[in-house]
Amino acid sequence: MCQIIVINKGEKEISTPRQFREHFGFEPAKDDHYEYVDEESCLCQCDVKATLENFNIPFKTYCGDYYVGLLDQVIGDEDISSIKNEITR
């Protein structure tokens, strides 16, 4: 399944490099496994994590998708790990 970027708990979903550029105003970095980025294909050809980190955009991940905005209302993979650790103590 292809990765997406969820903006503000679902207000908008970004699934292509073109949509990424239109929303953020810059191109996502190309994943090293690809020779070029097709703007209309999925984000799997992009290094979304590195791009968000390089531009200091806070995000959470959950099941391979990226969440941006309203992060205090989003439970991500790291939050679930923390909860599991608290329960097993």
Secondary structure in CASP SS format (residue, H / E / C, confidence):
PFRMAT SS
TARGET T0000
AUTHOR 0000-0000-0000
METHOD secondary structure of the structure
MODEL  1
M C 1.00
C C 1.00
Q C 1.00
I C 1.00
I E 1.00
V E 1.00
I E 1.00
N H 1.00
K H 1.00
G H 1.00
E C 1.00
K E 1.00
E E 1.00
I E 1.00
S C 1.00
T C 1.00
P H 1.00
R H 1.00
Q H 1.00
F H 1.00
R H 1.00
E H 1.00
H H 1.00
F H 1.00
G C 1.00
F C 1.00
E C 1.00
P C 1.00
A C 1.00
K E 1.00
D C 1.00
D C 1.00
H C 1.00
Y C 1.00
E C 1.00
Y C 1.00
V C 1.00
D C 1.00
E C 1.00
E C 1.00
S C 1.00
C C 1.00
L H 1.00
C H 1.00
Q H 1.00
C E 1.00
D C 1.00
V H 1.00
K H 1.00
A H 1.00
T H 1.00
L H 1.00
E H 1.00
N H 1.00
F C 1.00
N C 1.00
I C 1.00
P C 1.00
F C 1.00
K E 1.00
T E 1.00
Y E 1.00
C C 1.00
G C 1.00
D E 1.00
Y E 1.00
Y E 1.00
V E 1.00
G C 1.00
L C 1.00
L H 1.00
D H 1.00
Q H 1.00
V C 1.00
I C 1.00
G C 1.00
D H 1.00
E H 1.00
D H 1.00
I H 1.00
S H 1.00
S H 1.00
I H 1.00
K H 1.00
N H 1.00
E H 1.00
I H 1.00
T C 1.00
R C 1.00
END
